[in-house]
Amino acid sequence: MTGIVGSGYYTLAQAMADGYSKSHPAADVEVVEGGGSVSTVEAIQSGQADIGFTLADVAYLAFAGRLGDRPTRFDRIRGLSVLQLTPLHLVVRNDSPIRAVPDLKRRSVAVGPPGSGTPFTVALVLGAFGVRPSEVQTVAVPFKEGASLLRNGTVEAMFLNATDPAEGVRDAIDAGAHLVSVEGAPVAALRREYPFFRLARIPAATYANQPESVHTIGTDALLVCRNDLEELTAYELTKQFFDTVSALPASESLRLMNLDSAPATPIPLHEGAARYFRERELFR
């Protein structure tokens, strides 16, 4: 289970599937386009997927039974690897008076498609800044459509969880928008309550007309799997992932990955992945 066609993780998933099919000819490997992080953990919990990409906050909340209106624990998901930090982008129209998160009150905001993790991240961020759900008109649409709505004035702001440079953010900025920082005391409080949030920075000149760095928060992307995968299968899938990252152009989407932090998933690590990391450390 991966992201939409055209995303970096979809390309990486195809490369992984190709490598695994070659190393294990008897395996039947299928890449399935998902709607985002929530779709991934739902598919793994239900047994419709074996492995997939998700965000750390979605994985953590799902495993703890705190994923929005889904009161049951997603007890079948296990970690294979931490990938890299995914910053939260807040993009605002140039003609809008929005200068900070609290200014989103009584405004219309695009928050990504229903199956993605961005709506859950946004809900936590708005709450930390004292913005109640009833005070914001959220519009759940695909990121590309969100950029179009921002461009034509249907919404005044857009949130997007993505590695830089993100196509949706670039489209919105090119059409007359700019990035707004997500920072301050509420962020510190949010990080104390939810340790999967990390400080992030979007470097200056990442996007057009961006003279200064933008401070925000982010969550790690994860590779996760079902808990009932055989240990050897999970081990070989983890190994194939790292072989793919190191050998193929698709690895460029993970250029900021810290290999030393790869085992530090916020949900339990699958025993097969743990075995891989032990061996990796032993033979360094």
Backbone torsions as a table, in degrees:
resi	resn	phi	psi	omega
1	MET	NA	126.3	-175.7
2	THR	-137.4	-173.0	179.0
3	GLY	-78.0	-172.2	-176.9
4	ILE	-68.6	157.3	176.1
5	VAL	-57.3	132.2	-179.4
6	GLY	101.2	-16.9	178.3
7	SER	-79.0	160.5	179.3
8	GLY	-61.2	-37.2	-177.8
9	TYR	-73.9	-28.0	175.1
10	TYR	-66.6	-44.2	178.0
11	THR	-61.8	-42.4	179.2
12	LEU	-64.6	-41.1	179.7
13	ALA	-62.5	-40.5	177.9
14	GLN	-62.5	-41.8	179.4
15	ALA	-65.4	-40.8	177.0
16	MET	-62.2	-45.7	-179.2
17	ALA	-62.4	-40.3	179.0
18	ASP	-63.8	-44.9	179.6
19	GLY	-65.0	-40.5	-179.0
20	TYR	-69.3	-36.3	178.4
21	SER	-64.8	-36.3	179.7
22	LYS	-72.6	-39.2	-178.8
23	SER	-80.0	-21.1	179.7
24	HIS	-133.8	77.7	-174.2
25	PRO	-57.3	-26.9	-177.9
26	ALA	-78.4	-11.6	-177.0
27	ALA	-79.5	142.0	175.7
28	ASP	-102.9	102.7	-174.1
29	VAL	-108.1	129.3	-179.9
30	GLU	-129.6	132.8	174.9
31	VAL	-96.4	123.4	-177.5
32	VAL	-114.5	127.0	177.6
33	GLU	-74.2	122.7	179.3
34	GLY	-107.7	177.7	-179.3
35	GLY	-92.3	-6.4	-178.8
36	GLY	140.7	-164.3	-172.3
37	SER	-60.5	-43.9	-179.2
38	VAL	-66.0	-42.3	177.3
39	SER	-58.2	-38.1	-178.8
40	THR	-65.3	-50.6	-177.4
41	VAL	-67.9	-32.0	176.3
42	GLU	-65.6	-41.7	-179.5
43	ALA	-67.1	-38.2	178.9
44	ILE	-70.5	-42.4	179.3
45	GLN	-62.0	-38.5	-178.1
46	SER	-82.4	-8.9	-179.3
47	GLY	87.8	7.1	179.6
48	GLN	-81.3	-14.8	177.9
49	ALA	-138.4	152.8	-179.9
50	ASP	-101.9	-30.0	-173.2
51	ILE	-152.5	150.0	-179.9
52	GLY	-174.3	178.0	-179.5
53	PHE	-106.6	139.5	177.2
54	THR	-152.8	173.5	176.1
55	LEU	-96.0	152.7	-174.5
56	ALA	-61.8	-38.7	-178.4
57	ASP	-66.8	-39.8	178.2
58	VAL	-65.5	-44.9	179.6
59	ALA	-61.7	-44.8	-178.6
60	TYR	-64.3	-49.6	-178.7
61	LEU	-65.3	-38.4	178.5
62	ALA	-64.7	-45.8	-178.8
63	PHE	-63.9	-32.5	-178.9
64	ALA	-86.0	-2.9	-178.8
65	GLY	75.2	30.1	-175.9
66	ARG	-124.9	26.2	-176.3
67	LEU	-87.9	85.3	176.2
68	GLY	58.4	-127.3	-177.4
69	ASP	-89.0	16.8	178.0
70	ARG	-104.4	93.0	-170.6
71	PRO	-75.3	-15.3	-177.6
72	THR	-83.2	151.5	177.3
73	ARG	-76.9	136.7	173.5
74	PHE	-86.8	77.9	-170.2
75	ASP	-83.4	1.1	-178.3
76	ARG	-97.2	-7.6	-177.4
77	ILE	-86.1	139.2	178.2
78	ARG	-135.4	154.0	-179.4
79	GLY	-85.4	145.9	169.7
80	LEU	-112.8	-38.1	-179.9
81	SER	-168.5	146.5	164.8
82	VAL	-80.5	137.7	-179.5
83	LEU	-98.8	-87.4	178.6
84	GLN	-154.5	165.6	-177.5
85	LEU	-68.2	134.8	178.9
86	THR	-114.3	105.9	-176.7
87	PRO	-69.3	150.3	172.0
88	LEU	-91.4	121.4	179.0
89	HIS	-99.7	132.2	169.8
90	LEU	-113.5	113.4	-177.0
91	VAL	-112.1	132.9	-173.7
92	VAL	-130.4	142.2	176.3
93	ARG	-60.4	144.2	-179.2
94	ASN	-63.1	-26.9	-179.1
95	ASP	-93.0	12.0	-179.8
96	SER	-95.6	147.5	177.0
97	PRO	-81.0	3.5	-178.3
98	ILE	-68.5	122.2	179.0
99	ARG	-121.7	-14.1	-178.7
100	ALA	-157.1	169.3	-176.0
101	VAL	-55.8	-44.5	-179.3
102	PRO	-59.5	-22.6	179.5
103	ASP	-71.3	-5.9	179.9
104	LEU	-75.7	-9.8	177.3
105	LYS	-56.7	134.2	179.0
106	ARG	63.8	25.2	177.1
107	ARG	-117.3	160.2	175.6
108	SER	-96.1	131.3	-172.6
109	VAL	-135.9	128.0	174.0
110	ALA	-82.1	133.0	-172.9
111	VAL	-125.0	13.3	179.5
112	GLY	93.2	169.8	-176.7
113	PRO	-72.0	158.0	-177.7
114	PRO	-56.9	-33.5	-176.8
115	GLY	-83.5	-1.8	-177.7
116	SER	-90.8	170.6	180.0
117	GLY	-86.4	-14.9	-175.0
118	THR	-59.4	-42.4	178.6
119	PRO	-57.4	-34.2	179.1
120	PHE	-72.5	-41.3	176.2
121	THR	-60.8	-45.5	-178.3
122	VAL	-61.7	-42.7	-179.6
123	ALA	-59.7	-41.1	179.2
124	LEU	-68.1	-41.0	-178.9
125	VAL	-66.5	-46.1	179.6
126	LEU	-60.5	-42.5	178.7
127	GLY	-61.8	-39.2	179.8
128	ALA	-64.0	-31.4	179.6
129	PHE	-91.7	10.3	176.6
130	GLY	77.0	20.1	178.9
131	VAL	-98.9	115.3	-179.2
132	ARG	-77.3	150.2	179.7
133	PRO	-54.0	-35.6	-178.3
134	SER	-71.2	-12.0	-177.0
135	GLU	-92.6	-3.3	-179.6
136	VAL	-128.8	135.9	174.5
137	GLN	-92.5	98.0	-178.7
138	THR	-87.7	141.3	179.8
139	VAL	-121.1	113.2	-177.3
140	ALA	-91.1	100.7	-178.9
141	VAL	-140.4	157.9	173.9
142	PRO	-54.2	151.3	-173.7
143	PHE	-60.1	-38.8	179.9
144	LYS	-63.8	-39.8	177.8
145	GLU	-69.5	-34.2	177.2
146	GLY	-61.2	-40.2	177.5
147	ALA	-63.8	-37.1	178.1
148	SER	-66.7	-40.9	178.6
149	LEU	-65.6	-36.0	177.3
150	LEU	-66.7	-39.1	-178.2
151	ARG	-65.4	-41.2	-176.4
152	ASN	-91.2	2.1	174.4
153	GLY	88.8	5.6	177.9
154	THR	-66.7	-36.6	173.6
155	VAL	-122.4	157.4	180.0
156	GLU	-99.1	-17.6	-176.6
157	ALA	-149.1	162.9	-179.8
158	MET	-146.1	135.5	171.8
159	PHE	-103.5	146.6	179.5
160	LEU	-154.8	126.6	172.8
161	ASN	-93.9	113.7	-178.4
162	ALA	-166.2	154.2	173.3
163	THR	-75.3	155.0	-177.2
164	ASP	-88.4	147.5	-10.4
165	PRO	-82.6	135.3	-178.5
166	ALA	-89.4	133.6	-175.8
167	GLU	-60.5	-43.3	-179.2
168	GLY	-62.6	-39.0	178.3
169	VAL	-67.6	-43.7	179.6
170	ARG	-60.8	-42.3	179.6
171	ASP	-62.7	-42.9	-178.2
172	ALA	-66.5	-42.6	-178.6
173	ILE	-67.5	-40.1	178.0
174	ASP	-62.4	-25.9	-177.9
175	ALA	-92.4	1.4	177.1
176	GLY	112.9	52.1	178.2
177	ALA	-141.1	172.7	179.3
178	HIS	-148.3	162.7	179.1
179	LEU	-84.1	145.4	176.1
180	VAL	-121.2	137.7	-178.7
181	SER	-70.6	149.6	171.9
182	VAL	-117.2	96.4	-172.8
183	GLU	-154.2	173.1	177.9
184	GLY	115.1	-175.4	-177.3
185	ALA	-57.9	-39.0	178.3
186	PRO	-58.9	-32.3	178.2
187	VAL	-66.9	-42.0	178.0
188	ALA	-61.1	-42.5	178.4
189	ALA	-65.0	-40.1	179.1
190	LEU	-62.6	-41.2	-179.4
191	ARG	-69.6	-30.1	176.2
192	ARG	-67.7	-37.2	-178.7
193	GLU	-80.0	-36.0	-177.6
194	TYR	-125.0	93.8	-173.5
195	PRO	-67.0	-10.3	178.3
196	PHE	-74.7	-14.2	175.4
197	PHE	-78.1	139.6	178.6
198	ARG	-131.8	153.4	174.8
199	LEU	-68.9	141.3	-179.1
200	ALA	-138.0	160.9	-179.3
201	ARG	-141.2	130.8	174.5
202	ILE	-98.5	106.9	-172.4
203	PRO	-57.8	151.1	176.3
204	ALA	-55.5	145.3	177.4
205	ALA	69.8	12.4	173.0
206	THR	-63.9	-35.7	178.1
207	TYR	-124.4	164.3	179.6
208	ALA	-61.6	143.3	177.3
209	ASN	57.7	37.2	177.2
210	GLN	-118.9	85.1	-174.0
211	PRO	-74.0	-20.7	-176.0
212	GLU	-127.5	158.4	175.1
213	SER	-66.4	149.1	178.7
214	VAL	-114.4	125.9	-179.3
215	HIS	-92.6	136.6	-178.1
216	THR	-153.9	-164.8	173.9
217	ILE	-122.6	170.4	178.9
218	GLY	-158.1	169.6	174.4
219	THR	-129.8	152.2	178.7
220	ASP	-73.4	143.6	167.2
221	ALA	-81.3	148.0	-177.1
222	LEU	-128.8	153.3	165.2
223	LEU	-104.1	122.0	-174.9
224	VAL	-126.7	167.1	-178.4
225	CYS	-151.2	178.7	176.0
226	ARG	-80.7	146.9	-177.8
227	ASN	-70.2	-23.1	-176.3
228	ASP	-93.7	11.2	169.3
229	LEU	-63.9	138.7	176.3
230	GLU	-58.8	147.1	-177.1
231	GLU	-56.7	-42.4	-178.6
232	LEU	-65.0	-39.2	179.1
233	THR	-63.3	-46.8	179.2
234	ALA	-63.5	-37.9	177.3
235	TYR	-60.8	-47.9	-176.3
236	GLU	-70.7	-33.3	175.9
237	LEU	-65.8	-40.3	177.8
238	THR	-65.1	-44.0	178.6
239	LYS	-62.0	-42.8	179.8
240	GLN	-63.6	-36.7	177.9
241	PHE	-59.6	-49.5	-178.2
242	PHE	-69.2	-33.3	174.9
243	ASP	-63.7	-39.1	-179.9
244	THR	-67.4	-45.6	-178.5
245	VAL	-60.5	-39.2	-175.4
246	SER	-81.0	-18.2	-170.5
247	ALA	-113.5	-18.2	-171.1
248	LEU	-117.8	154.9	178.0
249	PRO	-57.3	-24.0	178.9
250	ALA	-59.7	-21.7	-179.0
251	SER	-66.7	-14.9	178.7
252	GLU	-61.1	-26.2	178.4
253	SER	-71.9	-9.8	179.2
254	LEU	-119.5	35.6	-174.6
255	ARG	-65.6	-19.6	-178.7
256	LEU	-100.4	9.9	-177.5
257	MET	-68.2	133.7	177.1
258	ASN	-101.4	107.7	-174.7
259	LEU	-63.7	-29.4	179.5
260	ASP	-67.6	-26.1	-179.3
261	SER	-94.7	-1.0	-173.7
262	ALA	-56.7	-36.8	-178.7
263	PRO	-78.8	-6.7	-170.5
264	ALA	-85.8	56.6	178.7
265	THR	-74.0	146.1	-179.0
266	PRO	-77.5	-2.7	172.7
267	ILE	-119.1	163.4	-177.9
268	PRO	-54.8	139.3	178.2
269	LEU	-80.4	136.6	176.2
270	HIS	-64.2	144.1	-178.1
271	GLU	-58.8	-33.8	178.5
272	GLY	-65.7	-40.0	176.9
273	ALA	-68.3	-40.6	178.3
274	ALA	-59.3	-40.2	177.9
275	ARG	-62.4	-42.9	179.8
276	TYR	-60.7	-45.9	-177.4
277	PHE	-68.1	-34.5	176.1
278	ARG	-62.9	-44.7	180.0
279	GLU	-67.2	-38.9	179.1
280	ARG	-60.8	-43.6	179.7
281	GLU	-67.3	-37.8	-177.6
282	LEU	-64.7	-36.3	-173.5
283	PHE	-102.2	12.7	176.6
284	ARG	-66.9	NA	NA
